[in-house]
Amino acid sequence: MSVLESIAPQPSDGSARSFWSSVREALRGSHQDYTTGNLNRAILLLAIPMVLEMVLESLFAVVDVFWVGRLGANAVATVGITESMLALVFAIGLGLSMSTGAMVARRIGEKDPEDAAIAGVQAIVLGLLISLGIGIPAGIFAPQLLHLMGASPAIVSSGSGYARVALGGCGAIIMLFLNNAIFRGAGDAAIAMRLLWVSNIINLILDPCLIFGLGPFPHLGVTGAALATFTGRSIGVLYQFYRLLKGTERIRVLARHLRLNLGVMVRLLRVSLTGMLQFAIANASWIGLVRIISLFGSAAVAGYTVAIRIVVFFILPAWGLSNAAATLVGQNLGAKHPERAAQAVWRTGLYNMLFLGTVGIFFIVFATPIVRIFVDDPAVIPIAAMALRTISCGNIGYAYGMVMLQAFNGAGDTLTPTIVNFFGFWVLEIPLAWGLAVGLHMRSQGAFLSIVIAECAIAVASIVLFRRGRWMRQNI
């Protein structure tokens, strides 16, 4: 039985017709009230489009590394180093989108779409301001940032264009995350999924064209990968704005909502700041890891980059399942059904464990042939395969940890995950990575092992704190 079939509602006559009709409904866009009715069906209807949305988001990473891998280790290392800096941008985008989704979900659960739209507009204003504040200076000083991250002169020379486009255009990442969080919080997960289809189709077409100069397109090398991704994401953002203004059954932004509401913005900013710090703590740890791994050369950084891109391709769908739990928590707390919210989290955690556990076994067994699909450098392949096997050993821990942390976020309790991330990543993971890699001379393998240990510790701490139930009393 597949993971999706295991969470489908099981009709008494044993027919599979109900399952596939639910799948079709999820893809079209469900009108289900997620605060009542069969909980398994609610999880299914939200999880399918959210998982597919994250699959499509992960395609950005996999498609880039597939084509960039043909350009050599320096090009792959450029992507890896730049992505580690973009981790801070992702932290801001995730923090703001998480708090936005929680607030919108709570208002929808209270049957108040008017205030849900107001919250969405305030979030968009914050997102635009933050995008400009980060993108302009990051784009200007991209070469210097590469140098600070330990990039060799050859990487700085060939990769500055990629870094300028990727870092300077980071606003597209923030707004894409943020707008989709509005749709997800409202329960319009199918719309968020279709928006990623638009972006990915554009990226899939443009990537090889701009990297290798196919047809009328210029030959831009690794810079073309960044430009293709930026173009796809930007068009996706424009489509998001169109859909918000056009409106859905659950949420619509009208002219009267297009104004500042300081009360809502202050509440949103209060939750968002902790959320941004939460993800900044987590994502900045990846910068620390890359810095440690860079001590062992470009091949080590490239191997780590390839492995983490492959892992992310499956971690993001699991994150989509976690987003379904967050939406259910927010809407059910708004509807005064805390026990239903808790039940949704435990069930989603189990399904996520089954999914990522299966993926982990597959990666451990077939690591080398999987890596060879993306890179053919003999110096990079063994390191990437080792990284993929090592990181996959922690998949069950990742599965439960991400669901629990997203449940806190869905309730508006952003402080608990922030504390957990600080101790897990900065008190445990980074010192452990340095100690294993340098102190015990395990080199890059020591850094990979520290990821597994830290993520499993975070999962255990999250489960213990979730059981205490403080998140049920959170007001936003």
N, C-alpha and C positions, 0 to 999 in steps of 0.2 A: 504493500500500500504506500502511495506517495505521501509526502508531507501535506500537500493540499487536500488529498482525499481524506487524510486522517483528521483534518479540522472541518471537513464538510459536515453539514447536518445529515444524520443517518435516518432516512425515512423507514417506517416500520415495514414496508413491503420490500426493502432491500434494493429498490431501484436506484440506478445511478443517474436517472433523468434529473432528479432534484439537484444533484451536485453540479452537473453541467449547465443547468439553467442558472444556477447561482454564479458560475464562472462567467457566463455571458452577461448577466446583470452587472457583475463587478466591472467588466470591461466597458460596458456601455455607460455606467454611472448609476449607482443604486439610489433609490429613494428611501431606503431603510432608515428607521429611527434606531440609532445604535444604543439608546438607553433602555430599550425594551426588547422583548422577544428572545429568540434563541441566540445564546452567546457565541457558540461555535460558528453560526452563520454570519454573525456580525464580524467576527474575526476574519472569516473567509472573504467577505465582501470588501473589507478594508485592506486586507493583506495582499490580495492578488494585484491590484493596481499599484500599491505602494512598493511591493517587491519588484514588479516590472519597471517601475519608475527608477528604482535604484540600480537595476540591471542596466538600464539605458544610461544612467549617470556613470556607471563604472565603465561603460564602453568608451567614454572619453579617454580614460587612462589606458585601457588595453589597446585601443586603436593607435594612439600616439606611440606607445612603446613598441608596437609591432612594426611600424614603419621606421621610427627613429632607430630601432635596433639594427637596421640595414646601413646606418651611417657610421657605426663604430662605437667603441667604448666611451670616447669623449662626449659624443652626442647624447648617449644614454645617461652619462654622469651629469651632464648639463641639466637634463630633465629632472634627475633625482635631486640635485642640489636646489634647483629652483622650486620644485614641488615641496621640499622641506621648508622653504621660506613661505610658500603659499599656505603652509599649514596654519600660520597665524591668521591669514585671511579666511580660511575655512573655519577657524575657531570663531571669528567674529560673525561670519555668515550663519554658522550653526547656532551660536548663542542667541543671536537676534531672532532667527527663524524659530528656534525652539520655544522661546518665550512668546513669540507672536502666535505660534500654533496653539500653545497652551491657553492663551487668553481668548483666542477666537473659539476654540473648542468649548471653553467654559461658558461663553456667551451663547453659543449654539445649544449647549445642553440646557441652559436656562430659557431657551426658546426666545432669544433676543437677538435676531439677525441685524438689527439696526446698530447696536453697540459692537457687534462683531465686525461690521464694515468700518466703523469709526476706528477700532483698534487696528485694522489692517492698513488704513490710510496713514495713521501715525507711524506705524512700523516702516512703511515705504519711505516716508520723509526721512526718518533716521537712517535707513539703509542708503539712500542717495547721498546724504551728507557724509556718512562714513566712507562710502566708495570714493568720493572725490578726495577726501582727506588722506586716504592711504594710497590710492592709485597714482596720483600726480608725482609725489616725491619718490615712490618706489620705482616708477618707470624711469625717472631722471637718473637715479643713483643705482640702477640695476648692476652695472659692471663692478662698482665698489662693493655691493652686497655679495656678489659671487666671490670676490676676493676674500671678504671677511669670513665666508663659509668654508674657506680652505681650498677653493678651486685652483687648479694649476693655471699658469699663464695661457696655455693652449686652450683650456676650457673657457677662460674669461674672454679670449679673443674670438673664439668661434661661437660661444653661447650667449654673448651679451644681447644680441637681437632677440633671441628666444626669451631671455629674462625680462627684457624691456616690455615686450608684448604681453607676456604672461602676468607680470607684476603690475604693469601700468593698466591693464584691462581687468584687474581683479574685481572691479565693480560688477561685472557681468556675473561672476560667481555668487557674490553676495545677494544680488537682486534675484537671481534664479532660485536660490535656496529660499529666500524670504517669501517671494510670491507663491511658490509652491507650498510653503508652510501654511499660508492663508487658506489655500484650497484644501489641504489635508486636514487642518483644524476644523474646517466647516464640514468635513466628511465628503468632499468632492475629490476623492483620491484619483478617480479615472481621468479627470481633467489634468491634474498634475502629471500623470503618466503620459498623456498625449502630448503635452508640452515638451517633454524630454524627447519624444519621437522626432519632433520637428528639429530640435537642436542636433540630435545625433545623426539624422540623415544628412544634414548639411555638413557636419564634421566628417562623416564617412566619405563623402564625395570629395571634399576639399583637401583632406589630409595628404593623400598621395599626389594630388595635382600640384599643391604648393610646395611640398617637400622635394619632389623630383622634377618639377617643371613640365608636367604633362600638357600637351596641346598648347593652348594660348597662355597658360599660366606661367609666371616666372619661377625659376629654380631658386628656392629660398633655403633649402636644406632644413636644419633643425628649427629655424625661425618659422618656416612654413607650418610646422605642427602647432605652434602657439597661435599663429594667425587663424588657422582653420578652426581651432577650438574656440577662440574668442569670437569669431564670426558666428559660429553655430549657437553659442550661448547668448550672444547679443540679440539675434533674431528671435530666439526663444523667449527672452525677456520682453521684447516688444509684443509678442503674441500673448504673453501673460497679462500685460496691461490691457490689451484688447478684450480678453475674456473677463477680466474683473469689471471693466466698464459695461460690457454687454450683460453680465450677470448670469447667475445660475439659480437653480431652485433654492439653494441654501444661502447664498451670499451674493450681494451686488453692490458695487460702489457707485453711488449717485452723486450728482453735482453738490448736494448739500453736505456730503461727507468730506468734500475736498477743502478742508480747513484744519488749522491747528486746534487740537484739544489738549491743553496743557495737563489737565488732570490725568487723562488716559496716557499721554506720552510719558509723564513722570512715573506712573505705575509700570508701564512697559519698560522704560529705561532701567528702573530699579531691578526688575527681574532679569532684564537682558544683560546688565553689567556682570551680575554673578554668573549668568550663563556663558557670556563671552570669556570670563576668567576661567570657568570650568573647562571649556574646550581649548582655550589658550594654554592652560597647564598641560592638557593632554597632548595637543598638537605640537607645542614647543618642545616637548620631550623628543619628538621625532627629529627636530633640528639637532638636539644634543646627540642623538644616536648617529645621525649622519656625520656629525663632526668627529665622533669617535671612530666610526668606520672609515672615514676619509684618511685616517692615519695609515691605513694599510693599502692605499693606492686607488687609482681610478677603477680597476677591475673589481675591487671590493664594493665600491659605491655603485657601480653599474649592476653587479650581481644582486645587491640589496634592492636596487630600484626595480629590476625586473621581477624579483620575487614578491615584493610588496604590491606591485601593480596587479599581479596575478591573484594574490590574496584579496586585495581590495575588490576585485571583480566579484568575489563571492561574499565578502564581508558586507558590501553595500546592500545586496538583496536582503541579507539578514538584518541590516539596519532598517530596511523597509518594513520588515515584520515588527521590529521594535517601534517604529513610528505608528504602526497600527495600534499597538498597546498604548502608546502615549495619547493618541486621539480618543481611544475608549476610556482611558483614565480621566482625561479632561472633561469629556461630555458627560460621563456618568457621575463625576463629582458635582458638576453643574446641576444635574438632575437629582442630586441627593441620594445616589445609589453607591456608596463607597464599597460595599461588599462585592457588588458586581464588578467594580473597577479592579479590586484586588484579584478576583477570580480570573479576569481577563489577562492580567499580567502573568499569573502562574501558568496558565494554559499556553500563552504565547511563548514564554520561556522554554517550555517543554518542546514545542514545535521547532523553535529556533535551534535547540540543542540537537534534535534529530537531523535537521538540515546541515548544520555546520559540522557535526560529528561525521556524517557521511562524506562531506567534502574533504575533511581532514584526512580520512583514511585514503581517499583517492589520491590526494596530493603526496602523501608519504610514499605510496607505492609507485606512482608514475611521475615523480618530480623531474627527473632528467629529461624524458621526452617532452614533457609539457614546456619546460624552459627552452628547449631547442626550437620550439615554434616561434619564439620571440627574439632569440639572439643566437648567433652562430660563432661568436668569439670563443675560442677554446680556453681562454683565461677567465672568462666570465661565467661560463656554463656551470662548472662545479661549485662555484661560490653561490650562484643563484639557486641551484638545486639543494644545496645544504641549507640555505636560508628558508626555502619553501618547506622543506621537511621539518625543520626545527620549529618554525612559527606555527605550522599546522598542528603540532602536538598540543597547542593550547586552545583549539577551536571550541571545545565544550565550555571552557571557562569564558571565552569571548561571548559565546551565545547567551549565557545567562546574565553575564555582567552588563551587556549592552541593553538588554530588555529591562533589567532592574533600574539602571540609570535613566533610561528614557521614561520609565514610569514615574520616577521622581520629577523629571522635567515636565511631563504631561500634567502633573498636579500643580506645577508652579513652584515646587521646592527645588530651586537650583543650587541652594547652599550645600545640601548633603552631597550631591555628586562632585561639587567643587572640592570639598574636603577630601573625599575619597580619591579623586584624581591626583590631588597634590601629594598625598602620602604614597599612593601607588606608583606614580611616575617619577616624582622628583626625590622623594625620600628613599624609595626602593629601586626603581628601574635604572635611572642614570648612574648612581653610584655603583650599582651591581654590574652594569655594562662595562664601566671603566675597570672595576676590579677584576672581572672575568677576562676582558679583552686584553688589558695591559698588564694588570697585576699578576694574573695567573697565566699570561701568555697564550690565551685561547684565540687571540686575534678577533676577526669579525664574528666567528662562531659564538664567542662569549657575549657579544652584543645581541645576537639573535636569541640566545637562550634567556637573556634578561627580559626580553619582551614576554615570553611565555610565563615566566615566574610572576612578573608584575601583573599581567592581565588576570591570571588565576587568583591572585591575592585580592585584586579589585572585585572580582566576581563574588568571592566569599564574603567580603566586607559589605557589599551591596545587598546580598541576600539577608544578612543579619539585620542590617538597618531597615530594610523594607518590612521585615516581620514586626518591627516595633510600631509601625502604623502612624508615625508622626505626619507623614505626607498627606494623610486623609483630612487633616485639619488645616491645610494650607489655603489661604485666601488670596486671590489675585483679581 
